[in-house]
Amino acid sequence: MNIKKTTLDFLTSPERITAVIGSCPTDGNTHAATVYYHVDNNLNFYFLTATNTQKYRNLLENPYAAIVVGFGPSYTTVQGQGLAILLDKDSAEEREAIAHIKKRLQDHDDETWPVFQIDAYERESIA
């Protein structure tokens, strides 16, 4: 069994479009939030957040985060931790990440938060 392929198959399954991100500023006040995500072939996670959120402020102060993806009815989850890196606004990498997240949401039969609202945030501050 190839563990990386099995993990990627699990993470990219159409049923799994959300993850929980855990963050903690230096004062120790932990915070968890659900986000839509995309994962690349190197197991790098990408997610969006508005700049007025607690997770954004926490990650600016302390860029280390934890992530959990899991979906019933099985007891399988993928958990990880690492350094969260803010992508440069309007960079190719940011545009690509947004495109992947939008596609994942569109492929989920629009049962999720309206995909096209992401475009409305262009004038707002998202990261």
Secondary structure, 3 states (H helix, E strand, C coil): CCHHHHHHHHHHCCCCCEEEEEECCCCCCCEEEEEEEEECCCCCEEECCECCCHHHHHHHHCCEEEEEEECCCCCCEEEEEEECCCCCCCCHHHHHHHHHHHHHHHCCCCCCCCCCHHHHCCCCCEC
